[in-house]
Amino acid sequence: MAMELSDANLQTLTEYLKKTLDPDPAIRRPAEKFLESVEGNQNYPLLLLTLLEKSQDNVIKVCASVTFKNYIKRNWRILSDAISIIGREDFPQKWPDLLTEMVNRFQSGDFHVINGVLRTAHSLFKRYRHEFKSNELWTEIKLVLDAFALPLTNLFKATIELCSTHANDASALRILFSSLILISKLFYSLNFQDLPEFFEDNMETWMNNFHTLLTLDNKLLQTDDEEEAGLLELLKSQICDNAALYAQKYDEEFQRYLPRFVTAIWNLLVTTGQEVKYDLLVSNAIQFLASVCERPHYKNLFEDQNTLTSICEKVIVPNMEFRAADEEAFEDNSEEYIRRDLEGSDIDTRRRAACDLVRGLCKFFEGPVTGIFSGYVNSMLQEYAKNPSVNWKHKDAAIYLVTSLASKAQTQKHGITQANELVNLTEFFVNHILPDLKSANVNEFPVLKADGIKYIMIFRNQVPKEHLLVSIPLLINHLQAESIVVHTYAAHALERLFTMRGPNSATLFTAAEIAPFVEILLTNLFKALTLPGSSENEYIMKAIMRSFSLLQEAIIPYIPTLITQLTQKLLAVSKNPSKPHFNHYMFEAICLSIRITCKSNPAAVVNFEEALFLVFTEILQNDVQEFIPYVFQVMSLLLETHKNDIPSSYMALFPHLLQPVLWERTGNIPALVRLLQAFLERGSNTIASAAADKIPGLLGVFQKLIASKANDHQGFYLLNSIIEHMPPESVDQYRKQIFILLFQRLQNSKTTKFIKSFLVFINLYCIKYGALALQEIFDGIQPKMFGMVLEKIIIPEIQKVSGNVEKKICAVGITKLLTECPPMMDTEYTKLWTPLLQSLIGLFELPEDDTIPDEEHFIDIEDTPGYQTAFSQLAFAGKKEHDPVGQMVNNPKIHLAQSLHKLSTACPGRVPSMVSTSLNAEALQYLQGYLQAASVTLL
């Protein structure tokens, strides 16, 4: 039951705490009994802590803290999780005596307490397994070893002795073996970074005991459960891991123990059954052999042909078999099966370990191992041929063996990148894979069909293109298979084949080569989404997206039906979006349909709007958070396709896009900014005439974004579109306020990203409104401000600007300041003229300055409340890079030369003297080059 955190309960607790201080046992004892009776209640520790914090009475404070400490001592086991969480933050700096407290608990002799301590230690030290080497880390590990290594070793020895004392007491053994498992895990963490001196000196103790535990069997610890690993299996698995760690990292020190472990682990493998509960143990044991056999040191242990044969026969082949448990997963838990098999999350499976062992053995013994296995493969295939319907598992194992033998290096993106020369992959494909896929019944032998499809997927770089082309219609056919695994693999294989690159980095398969199958491909892909269990199958949707992308205009005739199906699917999943990848690919497919159709026929955009807008409206009205950023991206794509003015359907939406609630979710921001930019590019006149009252709202969004370090660049994207597209008179009254806001942000927190965006903005402003307008707006805010901006921001920071378009905007803007701003020539600003020119030549010729000051590496995370949908960029909704000075200036260096020439004709003699007296020699040389290239001189 829970005790509420109420004043009444706090009052009761205070009374009882007072009574525990009473000298009279008749009052004191019942009070103590009462507190013990309620300590199991939820919130009890929180009530104590609240009293500690709030009570005005010091006596009560002390009393509450003592009671709380006693509570912790009694409930250490429950609290080990809490201590772990605090320890991860506070240990070792803020909690230096935690280790001593933990080690002292080892003396208690109460294994419930000891296991709580061990669990805490494991959660604290586990991170040593994956932290990068650093001095802080070494210091911390050394601190831990000094305090913990000896007590841990003594506890290890004592626990093992207790195991033999209590050899006939099942419940005691269970607790003791839980301790041994935790101790073995701690051994792994503490030895992971480097071999500590203490453990090297005590290797004998640890290794002899590990070896004994590996060979130990106790009937009392055996479990009847076939699925769940018992304590014995878990302990032996961890010891295999510990031995593998030493064999890999500290092989010289470990050498004298190694043969004993190889023998023990070998015996373990040969005597362990096929039940699922042994999977972790068997895979760790095989991984141990795999890590040993590829070390040159231990080559001699494996050289003998009989040893190799025996490993192949007794360890590898039996662990490659497709078991009843695998068959069950294949049929009833296909999603998990696919994840394990395709995405390589099958790290702990026997098959994966056996595969790794084959690869390990092939490092030194490729010839003999391939020879031994070829015999197995042939005999398995013969068995299958005798009676396929009974012996299909033999063929499955044969395909698996060939796969593991042939694949030396594999990546998710390219399949196999290095193959065993001794295996003829094409021959095996033609003789044993194609026949299965050609059979008329797509539902027969589903596991073999899946194997065959996976073979194509894995060896797509080794099998010649003409054979892959033959398999494409077969794969399309298997999209109709009832088995979820089979039709998913077929979709995945097609998607992988369609992304392959040919010699000239174009796709390996051309649209023309796939054209004969277009109709059946698209029909079967969409039909597959109606098969049971696959209504939101991400592999099928990804294949749809990839087919669109490959086939391009070949899909145009089918788009009307396809977009209807996609819209229906969108409507269905928007009720409860649960598969993020599926949803992402679905929106990509919608974008591709729009892009491909409108490329040749821009007017078709209205058909898409008719099809999509109803669903989009529903998504926005129901506030389907996951989909809103996607909807805005698709709408931007549609709006950008319109050539002339904005249709009224969009204008009706415009005011809604400015609602603050939409901008509170960070995932919406990039998509919303782009959509507003599309409104400004296409419809600035409409906005100025029909929605001028919305301009303050638009600037309100800019103000919100500019205040955030994470999103200020988005604020500038919006501002730049306003400056570039809106008619000048519509923003006149707001201009000064915009600059004031930017200066406030500069004063409060000036970051490199902000400076870069600010520089692009002021130069764009200069291009749009003229250099004099820029100088006047600065000096209108505060006298001489223009000079300060030049001196403190533009001249020293311009080198930081990145991006070709951004650099070009800055170059053209600065050229205008140099050549079209009279105050630069005849006021106190003149002294800045040459430094500004020098910095512009630097922007052209020097490498970009991408240094970031130290304090900015930790830009504070924005205060975003709770979980938020992240923004996912749709690749096929991508926006073309826009160059606002494209038409005006082609080459900014020549533009500078021409502008300087024009300036020098207006005031002869001044420009050459300013240039020659204060520009450095190198910059002067570059400038001569620009003038020559433009065929002009300075007068």
N, C-alpha and C positions, 0 to 999 in steps of 0.2 A: 504493500500500500504506500501511497505518497503522503508526506506531511506537507501541507501548503506553506508557502513562505509568507505566513500572515502574522500580523502583530500579536494575535492571540497566542499562536504557537511560540513566538519569540518570548512572550511573557511567561508561558508555562515553563519553557526551557530555562529561563533565567531563575525562576523559583527553585527548580530541581537542582541547578548548578549550585545555588546558594546552599541548599540543604546538604550537598556533598561535602561542604566545608564544616558542617556541624560536628563538634566533638562527640555529641551523643550518638552512639551507634544505632540506637532505635530510630533516629531520624536519618542518619547518614546512609545506612545500608539500603533501606527501601529506595532512596533516591538514586543510589548507584545502580541498583537492580533495574529501576525504571529506565535509566539512560541506556543501559545495555540492551534492554528489551526493544527500544525504539531505534537502535542504531542501524538495523537492517532496512529501515524505511527510506524511500527515495527522499532526497532533499535534506536528510538529517545533517550530513556534513556541510551543506550550504547554509543551513540555519546556524550552525556553530560559527561558520566564517562570517555570517552577517552580524552575529553578536560581537565577534571580534572587532568588526569594522565600526559598528554603530553604537555599541554600548558606552554609556558615559562613565560606567562604574569600572574602575581599574581592576578591582578584585575579580569581577565577572570576566573581564577581558583575559586575565591570566588563566582563570579557570577554564574558559572556553578553549584557549589555545592548548592547555594540557590535555583536556578531553579529546580535542581534535588529533593531537599527536598519538595518544593511546589508540584512538580509532584507526589511525593509519597503520600503527604497528600490528593491530589485530587483523586488519583487512589488506595487508600488503599485497596479497595476490590480486585482489580486485583492482587495487590502485596501481599495479605495475604499469598498466596502460597510461594512466594519467602521468605517472612519473616519467615515462618514456617521452610523452609529448613535451612536458616541461623541460626534460633533460636535453632534448634535441635543440631547444633554443638556448638553455642556460649553461649546459655542460660544455667544457669544464670551467670556463671563466667565472660564471656567477654562482656555480655550485661546486666549489672545490672539494668539499668533504663528502660528496655523493659516493665516491668509490669506497671510502673508509666505511661509510654506513652500510654499503652493500656487502663488503667483505665481512664486516662484523656479523651480519645476518647468517653467514655460512656456519658460524659456530652454534647457531640455535639448535641444530640437529632436527629441526622440524622441516621436512622436505616440502611441505606446502609453501612455507615461507621461502625456502631456498629456491624453489622453482619460480616463484614470483620474481625473486632477485635476478635469476638467470634470464627470465623472459625480458626484464627491463634491460639487462646488459646486452642481450641480443639485439633489441630494437635500437640501442644507442650505438653499438659497434658495427652494425650491419653495413652502415654507409661506407666503412673503410674498403668495402669490396668494389665500390665504383667511384670513389673520389679521385681526382687528379692529384698526383704527387705535389706536395707543397711543404714549406717549412712548418706552417701552422699544423698541418696534418701530422708530420713526423713528431712534433712536440707533444701533440695530444696523444698519439699512439704510445709514445715512450712513457708518458705519465700513466697511461692505463696499464701498460706492461709492468711498470715498476710496482704498481699497487695490486695488480690483479693476477699476473701470470702464475705466481707461486701458489696463492690460495686456490686458484682454479685447478692447478695440477694436483694439489693435495685433496681437493674435493673429488676430483676425477678418480684418484686412487681409492679414497675412502668409499666412494659410491660403488666401485667395482667390488670391493671387499664385501660391502653390504649385500650386493647381488648374490654372492655365494652363500652368505649367512642365511639370506631369506629365499634361497633357491626354490623353496616349496610353497612360498606365500604369494599367490597371484596378485593380490591387491597391492602389497608392498612392491613387488617387481614392476607393476605398472607405473608407480610413482618414480621409482629409481630409474627405469628406462626413459621416462620423460626427461629426467635430469640429464642422463647420458646424451640424449639427442641434443638438448640445448648446449651442453658442454662441447659437443662435437661441432656444433654450428659456431660457437664462440671461437673455437680453435681455428676454424676456417677464416673467420673475419680478422682475427688477430695476426694470422700468418699470411694474409693475402698480399699486403703491400711489399713486404720484404721478409726474409727469414730472421726473426728476432734471435738475439744471442741466447736468451733464456731457453727458447724452444729447441735451439740447436744443441745446447748442453743437455737438455732433457728428452732428446729425441727417442732414446731407448725406452723410457717409461711410456711415452705416448704411443709409439709405433708398436711396441710389443702388445700393449693393451688393445689398441685398435685391431691388431691382427687377431688376437684372441676373440674379440667381439664379433669379428667377421665370420669366424668359424663356429660361433656358438649357436646352439639351437636349444630352445627351451619350450617344451610342449605347452607350458602354462601361458606362454605369450603368443601361441599360434591362434589365429582368428578363423572363424567359420565364414566370415564375409568374403565373397569373391571379388568385390569391387574396391572396398576401402583398404588402403595399406595399413598394416598393424605397426606397433611400436618397433618390433624387430626389423621389419623391412625399412622403416624410416631411418632407423639408426644405421643399418648397413649401407643404405643409399648415401647418407651423409659421409660415412667413412670412405666410401668409394670416391666421393668428391674430394675429401681431404687428401687421399692418396694421389689422386690425379693432379691436385694442386702441387704437391711436392715433386711428383714425377716430372711435371712440366717446368716448374720454376726453379727448383732446387735439386736438379738431378744428381749433381756430384755428391752432395751431402746425403741424399736419399738412396744412393746406389746400392748400399749393402742390404737395405731392407727390401728393395724392389722385387727380386725374384720371389720372395715369400708372398708378397702381395699379389703378384701376377698369378701364382699358383692358387692362392686362396680365392681370388676373384674368378679365376677360370673355373674352379670347382663349383663356386656359387652359381655361375652361369649354366653349367651343365646340369645342375641338380634342381634349378628353380622352375616351377611350373609355368603354364601359359596363362594363368589367371590374371585378370586386370590389376589385382592388388599388388602384383609384383612389377608392374610396368616401370615405375620410377626407379626401383632397385636395379632391374635389368638394364634400363637405358643408361643409368649412371655407371653401372659396371662395364657396359660395352664402351661407354665414352672414356672410361679409364684406359681400357685396352687401346682405343683409338688414339688417345693422346700419347701413350707409351710407344706404340709401334711406329710413329713417324719421327721419333727422336733418334738421331744417328747413334747415340750411346747404347741404345737397347736393341739395335738392329739384330744382333746375334741371337736374341731370344726367339726370333721369329723365322730365322733363315731356313730351317729345316722344312723340306717339302711336306713331311708328315704333319708338322705343326700347322702349316698353312692349310692343309687339307682338313685337318681336324677343326680349326677355327671356322673354316667355311661351312663345314658340314654340321658342326654342333652348335655354333653360335649364330652365324649370319643367316643361313637358310631358314632355320626354325623361327627366327625373329622377324623374318620378312613375310611370314604367312599372314594371310587375311583371316582374322579370327572372327568368331561369332560376334564378339563385341564390336568389331569394325563393321560387320555386316548390319548390325542393329543401328549403329550410328548412321551408316550410309542411307538406310531406309527411313529411320524415324527421327533422326536428329541431323538432317542434312546440312543445316546452316553451320552447325559446329564442325561437322565433317569437312565442309568446304573451307572453312576458315583455317582448320588445322592443315589441310592438304595443300591448298593453293597459296595461303598467305604465310606458310611456314611457321604457324604458331604450334607446330607439332614437335616442339623441341624435346619434350619428354617422351615421345612415343618410341616404341621398340624399333619400328621401321626406320625412323630418322637416325637413331643411334647406329643401327646396323649399316645404314648407308654411309655414315661418317666413318665407320670402321673400314668399310670397303675402300673409301677414298684414302684413308690413312695407310692401309696396307699397300695400295697401288703406288705410294710414293717411292718405296724401294723395291717392291716386288710386283710391278705391273704385269710383267709377262706371265710368271707362274700363276698369279691370282686370276688373270683373265682366262688362262688355260683351264684352271680348275672349274671356274664358273661356267665356261662355255659348255663343259660337259653337263653341268647341272641344268643349264638353260635348255639344252637339247632334250635331255631326258624328261624335263617337266613338260616341254611342248609335245613330246611324243605321248605322254600320259594323257594330256588334254585331248589330243587328236583321237585317242582310242574311244573316249566317251565324253564329249564336250559338256553335256548337261550335268554330269556328275563331277567331272574333274576340272571345272573352269577355274578353280582357285589355283591350280598348278600353273595355268597360263598367266594369271594375275601376278603370281610370285616371279615368274620368268621375266615378265615385262619390267617389274620393279627392279629385278637384279640387273637387267640390261641397262636400265636408266641409271642405277647407282654406279655401275661399272663405267659407263660412258661419260658421266658428267663430272668434270674436274672443277669447273668454276661456273657459277650460275649467278645471274642477277635477275631481279624481278622485272627489270625493264627489257632486257634483251634475251632472256632465256639462257641457254647454255652458251658460254663464251669460250670454253676450252674443252675439247673432247679427247677421249682415249682413242689413239690412232688404231688400236687393235680391234675395235668393235666397228663392224660395218653397219652404220645406222640406217642408211638408205635401203640396204638389202632387207634388214629386219622390218623396216617400215612396209616395204612392198609385200613381203611374204606373210607377215604376221599381224600387221596393224590394219592395213587397208581392207583385207577380206572381212574383218569384223565390222568395219564401218560401212562396207558396201552391202551387207546383208539387208534384205528388204524389211525385216522386222526391227524397228528402232527400239523396241522395248525388251528385246531378248538379251540376256546376259548384261544387265546394266553396268555391273562393275567393270567388265571388260571394255564396254563402250567408253566408259569414263577413262579407263586406262589408255585406250587408244587416242582419245581426244587430248588427254594430258601429254601423251608422247609427242603429238604434233606441236603442242604448245611449247614443250620444253626444248625440243630439237628443231625449232623453226629456222634456226640459222644454219643447221647442218644438212637438213633435207633440201634437195634442189627445188628451185621455184616451180618447175613443171609439176612435181609431185604435190606441192602445196596447192597449186591451182586445181588439181584433181580433187583434193580433199575439201575445197570450199563448198561445192554443192552438197557433199556428204554432211558437212558440219551444219549447213542450213537445214538439211533434212532432220538432223538430231535435235533441232530446236523444238521439235514436236514430241520428243520423248516424254513419257509420263514421269520418269525419275527426275526429281529436282536436281540431283547432282549432274545427271547427264545433260539436261538442257541448259543448266547453268554453265557447265564446262564448254558446251558448244558455243554459247554466246561469248564467253571469255576468250576462247580460242580465236573466234572471228575477230573480236576486238583487237587482240594482240597481233594477228596477221595484218590487219588493216593499218596498224601503226608502224609496221616494219619499213625501214628505209632502204632504198636501192642505192646504186653506185653514185648517183648525182644528188643524193640527199632528198630526192623526191620520194613519195611512197613507193614501196616495192611493187605493189599492185596498182595499176592505173584504173581510173573509173571505167575505161573502155573494156578492160579485162573482166571487170565484175558486172558490167552492163547486162550480159545475158541472164544474170540471176536476180536483177534488181527487184522484180515484182515478188518473187517467192521469198527473197531475203526479208523484205519489209513486212510481208504478210506474216511470215513465221515468227519474226521477232515480236510483232505486236500480239500475235496469237499466244506466244509463250507467256506473256504477262497475264493471260487469263487462266493459265494452268494452276491447279491447286498448289498453294504454298509459294507461288512466285508473283503475286500481284504487285509486290514492291521489290522485285529482285534487282539489286543494283547492277549486277553484271549484265543483265539483259538491257537495262536502260543505257548503260555505258556503251554497249554494242550498237544500240540505236543511234546514239549521238555520233559514234565513230563512223557508222555507215553513212549518215548524212554528210559528215565532213569529207569522207573519201569520194562519195558519188557526186557531190555538188549538183550541177543543173540536171543530172539524170533523175533526181528525185522530184523535180518540179511537177510533172504530171500527177504525182501521187499526193502532193502536199495537202490539197483540200481534205482528203480523207484522214491523212496523218495528223493534221493539226486538230481535227475534231477529236480523234482518239487521245491525243496528248492533253487537250483541254479537259476532256472527261476525266482522265486520270488525275489531272491537277485538282479538279474539283473534289474528286473522291479522297485524295490523300490530304487535302487541306483541312479536312474535318479533324484529322489527328495525325500530324506529321511525325513519323517515328523513325524514318530511315534517311539520315542526312545526305548520304552519298547518292541514294536513289533520287532524292529531290533535286540535288545539285545537277545531276546529269539530265534530268527531265527539263529543267530550265535551260540548260545548254542546248538541248535538242530543239526547244522552242525558238531560241535565238538563231540557231542555224537555219531553221525553216524560214525565218523572216529574212535573214541576210541573203540566203541563196536565191529566194524568190525575188526580192526587191532589187537585187543587183541588176537583173535584166529588165525588171518591170517595177519601177518605184511606185507606180500607182496602186499596185497590189497591197500596199501597206494598209489600206482601209479594210480589206478582207480580214487581215489579221486582227485589226482593232475590233471588228465586229465579233470575231470568234473569242477574243481574249478578255475584252473589257468587262463582260458580265461577271466572269470568275474573279477578275482582279478586284472589282468593286466589292464582291462578297468577302474576299480575303482582307481587304482594307477595313471593311465595316466590322468584321468579326475579330479584327486585330490578331491575325495569325502571325505572331512575332517572327517565327522562323522564315516565313515567306516574304515578308514585306521588303527586305533589302533586295530580294530577287525581282519582285514585281517592279520596283523602281528602276532597276537596271534594264529590264525588258522594255519598260515604257520609254526610257531614254533612247534606246535603240530605235524604237518606233518613231519617236518624235524627231530624232536626228535624220530619219529617212524622208520626212516631209521636206520638200524643197522650199516652199514659199512661206505662207503665214501659218500660224498655229490654228488647228481646228478648234471649234468652240468646246468640243468635249474635253479637251485638255485644259482650256482656260477655266472651265468650271471647277477643275480639280486644284488649280493654282493656289487659291487662298488656303485650302486644307494642308498644303505642303508646308505652310509656315507655322503650323500649330506647334507650340513649344514641346508638347508631350512626345511628338515624333522624334524630336532632336535630343531627347533625354537618353535614348538608347543608342549606344555607340555603334552598334552594328548597322544602324540605318544611315549613319552620317555620309560615308563615301558615296552611297547610291543616291541619296537625296541631293547632295551637292551637284552630282553629275546631272541629275534630272533638272534641277533649277538652272544649271548652265545651258542645258538644251533649250529650256524655255527662253532664256535670255538671248541665245544665238538665233533662234527662229522667230521669236515674237516680241523683241524689245519694244517695237513701236506699239503693238497691241497693248503691252503692259503699261507703257507710258500714257496711252490715251484712255484705255478702258479700265486699268487697274492701278492708277497712280496712287490710290489710297493704300495700296499694298506695299509700296516701296519702303516705308518705315519698317514694316514687318520683315522684309527681305534684309534690311540692314540690321535688324534685331538679331536675325540668325547669324549674320557676320559677326556681330558683337559677341554673341555667346561663344562662337567657335574660336575667336581670336583670344579669348580669355583662357583657353585650355592649351597646355603645352602639347598634348597629344594630338589635338585637331586643328591647331592654328593654321597649318598649311591648307587645310580644306577651306578655312575662312578666306584665305587669300585667293584660292581658285575662284570662289564665289565673287569676291571683290573685283578681281581682274576681269571676270566676265561682265560685271556691272559697268566697269569703266570702259571696257572695249565696245560693248554693244548698245548700252542704253543711250538715248539721245542726251547730249550734254545738259540741256536745260532741265531735264527731268531729275537730275541728281545735284544740280547746282547748290540748292539750299542745304544739302547734307555733307558737302565735300569737306568743309573745315572740321566738322565733327568727326568724320572718318579719320582724318590725320591726328586729331587730338587723342582719339582712342588708341591709335597705333603708338603714339609717343608714350601714353600712360603705360602700355604693356612693355615698351622698351625700358622704361624706368624701373618697373616692378620686377620683370624677369626677362633678361635678354639672353636668349639661347641662340646657338649657331643656326638652327633650323629657322627660327623666326627672322634672324638677320638676312638669311638667303632669300626668304620669301619677300621680305620688306624691300630688298634691293630690286628684285624683279618688278614689284608693284610700282615703286617710284619711277623706275625707268619706263614702264608701260604708260604711266600717267603722263610722263614727259613727252612720249611719242604721240599720245592721243591729244593732249591739250596744249602742248608746246612747252619749251624750256622756261620761257618767261613766267608762264602760269605756275610752274612748279616752284620757281624761286619766290614768286609773290605769295603763294599759299603758305610756304614755310615762314617767310618773314612777316606774314600777317598774323601768325600765331604768336610770334615773339621776335623782336628785332634781332638781326644777325643769325637767326636760326639756320638759314640756308648754308651759311659758311660752316656752322658746327656740324651739320649733317654731312657735308662734303668731307670735312677734315676728320671727323670721328667715325663715320660709318662707311661712306662710299669708297674713299681712297684706301683705307686700311683693309677693308673686308671684301672688296669686289672679287678677290682671287678665290673666294670660297664658293662662288656661284657654280652650280653644276647643271648639266643638261644642255644640249645644243641650242634648243629654242630659247631657254632662259638666258644663256650667254649672249645669244644674238640680240635679244630684247635689251639687255644691259648695254651692249656695245652701241646699238643705235641710239639709246637714250643718252648715254654719256657723250656721244658724238654731237647730239643736239645741244647738250649743256655747253660743250666746248665752242660750238660754232654758231648757235642761234640764240645766245643769251647775253644781251648787251652788258649787263652788270658784271659778267665774267671778264670783260675787256677793260672796264674803266671804273672800278670801285676797289674797295679793299679786298674784294674776292679775287682780284687778278692774281694775287700771289699763289692762289690755289690752282691756277690754270695749268701750269706745267706738271705739278704732281698728279693732277687728274688725268692728263694725257699719258703720263708715264704709267699710271695704274691701268689705263685702258690697253696700252701696248702689252702690259703684263698679262692682262686677261686673255689677249690673243696668243701670247707666246710662251708664258710660263706654265708649268704643270699646275693643275688644280690643287688648292690647299684643302685637303680633306681632314685636317687635324681637328679634334674635338677636345675642348678643355676638360681636364679631369673631372671637375665637379659635375659635368653634364652627363657623365656615363651613367648616372643614377637618376635619370629624370623621374620625378615622383609619379607613381601610378595614380591615375586620376581617381577621384572619389566616385567610382561607379557603384551604385547600390546592387549588391548581390549578383546572381548569375545573369549574364546577358548573352543574347545571340551574337556571335561574332560575325563580322562582315566577310562573306565569301565572294571573291571576284569571279564573275562568269567570263571564261576565256573568250567565248564566242559572242559576248556582248561588248567586246573590247572597243575602245574609242580610238579613232585615228588621232595621231598627234597633231595639234593645231598650232600653226605658226602665225601669230597676229601681224608680224611684219613681213610675211612671205612675199606679198605682191609688191611691197614698197622697196625692199632692200634684198638683193640677192647675196652679194658678198660684202659683209660689214667692213672689211679692211679697205676695200676699194671705195666704199661709201665714205669712210673716214677721210681718205685722201682727197676725194672730190669735195667734201664739205670744207676741209681745211683750205683747199685751193680757192673755193668760193669766198670764204672768210677773208683770205689774204688779198683778194681783189678789192674787197670793201675797205680794208685799211692797210695799204701797201707798206711793206717793210717791217711791220710789227711781229707778224707770226714767225718769220725766219729768225728774228733776233731772240724771241722768247724761247724758241725751240733750241737754238744753238747755244744759248748761255746756260740753260739749266737742265736739259734732258741728258741722261747719262749716255755714254757712247754706244752701248749695245742697243738701247731703245732707239737712238737716232738712226742707227743702221737699219733696223727693222722699218722705221718710218720711211727712210729713203726707198726701201723696197716697195712699200705700198704705193708711194707716189709714182715710181717707175711703172708699176703694174697698171696704174690708172692713167698713165701717160699725162700727168699734170705736174706743175711745179708750184712752189710757194713764192708769191711776189713780195 
